[in-house]
Amino acid sequence: MNKSLHQLLELEELTPETFVLHFERNDFQFKPGQYAVLRNPETAEGREYSIYSSEQDERLSFLIRKVEFGDFSRYLRHLTIGSELQIEGPRGCFVLDEDILSGHPTLLIATGTGISPFHSFVQSYPELNYRLLHGVHFPDEAYGRDTYNSDRYQLCTSRQEGTDYFGRVTYYLKENPVSEDTVCYLCGNSDMIEEVTDILEGYGVSAENIRSEVFF
Ligand SMILES: Cc1cc2nc3c(=O)[nH]c(=O)nc-3n(C[C@H](O)[C@H](O)[C@H](O)COP(=O)(O)OP(=O)(O)OC[C@H]3O[C@@H](n4cnc5c(N)ncnc54)[C@H](O)[C@@H]3O)c2cc1C
């Protein structure tokens, strides 16, 4: 496991609350879907963040939401370009199987910044046979939307009606059945993951074909 200092190259603001930190990669190796621990080198305080960038990217990037009253995400939001952070990892086993990489259909379901590992999947494996559901409150939270093929991507906005599906990902799934041989990857908050797991199991998807990464 790597544990090294990485310099911040860019802070890209996506919305007033959400941003992408782009670090120098150095020789950090990972599999798409894994996460790292970002740590303040002075205080040793740290948190886990899924890797947003692709396996081929020269930079190592993370998609982060500045959480209200959250100490660490606020600290990250105020980093200055050129400052160094300790990055530990890679960690986790939320990675794609060989059969998915060979074309088996996969359904990716995220809420909020839970789209981060899926961004890494899609950028790393352009041939992936995926369908992506992204649940957000407002349309401007469709982070990195241009990355995804529009035929494979479905935004679900729960607090503002627009041109996308209006409602939570759980409502969308109840209206749009999933075939039982689909392999499903779920990432985001635990309430969504529990509810979506119940819905998928109701469609006959086996527990072993439902993989999840819980952020909080
Ligand atoms: C494996 C793993 C991967 C993660 N990857 C990411 C990631 O890619 N991007 C990211 O922004 N966060 C991610 N997180 C969450 C992250 O580790 C922190 O918990 C988060 O940044 C809040 O830290 P904080 O110190 O600011 O607030 P804290 O005081 O630690 O948390 C305050 C509260 O904020 C809420 N919260 C935590 N994370 C989020 C979030 N992402 N969106 C909305 N509310 C949240 C929770 O209710 C939490 O109890 C991940 C967590 C895990 C376990």
The ligand as a Gaussian input file, in Angstrom:
#p B3LYP/6-31G(d) Opt

LIG

0 1
 C      -15.121000       4.198000       1.116000
 C      -15.563000       5.646000       1.185000
 C      -15.426000       6.455000       0.057000
 C      -15.839000       7.783000       0.103000
 N      -15.720000       8.549000      -1.029000
 C      -16.157000       9.834000      -1.044000
 C      -16.078000      10.622000      -2.228000
 O      -15.622000      10.167000      -3.295000
 N      -16.539000      11.896000      -2.167000
 C      -17.053000      12.444000      -1.018000
 O      -17.435000      13.617000      -1.033000
 N      -17.146000      11.718000       0.118000
 C      -16.693000      10.433000       0.142000
 N      -16.750000       9.701000       1.317000
 C      -17.160000      10.380000       2.560000
 C      -15.927000      11.042000       3.206000
 O      -15.024000      10.036000       3.671000
 C      -16.269000      11.937000       4.410000
 O      -17.102000      11.220000       5.289000
 C      -16.948000      13.235000       4.018000
 O      -16.084000      14.045000       3.199000
 C      -17.368000      14.056000       5.264000
 O      -16.229000      14.307000       6.047000
 P      -16.226000      15.600000       6.989000
 O      -15.092000      15.508000       7.951000
 O      -16.284000      16.848000       6.170000
 O      -17.596000      15.525000       7.768000
 P      -17.981000      14.537000       8.972000
 O      -18.116000      15.378000      10.182000
 O      -17.052000      13.368000       9.022000
 O      -19.397000      14.030000       8.441000
 C      -20.585000      14.747000       8.627000
 C      -21.767000      14.072000       7.959000
 O      -21.732000      14.374000       6.565000
 C      -22.485000      13.430000       5.831000
 N      -21.709000      13.043000       4.618000
 C      -20.517000      12.366000       4.568000
 N      -20.080000      12.249000       3.290000
 C      -21.009000      12.861000       2.518000
 C      -21.123000      13.054000       1.113000
 N      -20.200000      12.608000       0.239000
 N      -22.223000      13.727000       0.659000
 C      -23.167000      14.191000       1.507000
 N      -23.114000      14.027000       2.869000
 C      -22.051000      13.364000       3.360000
 C      -22.749000      12.290000       6.779000
 O      -24.098000      12.354000       7.206000
 C      -21.814000      12.543000       7.923000
 O      -22.275000      11.958000       9.084000
 C      -16.374000       8.348000       1.296000
 C      -16.497000       7.527000       2.433000
 C      -16.111000       6.206000       2.374000
 C      -16.277000       5.343000       3.617000

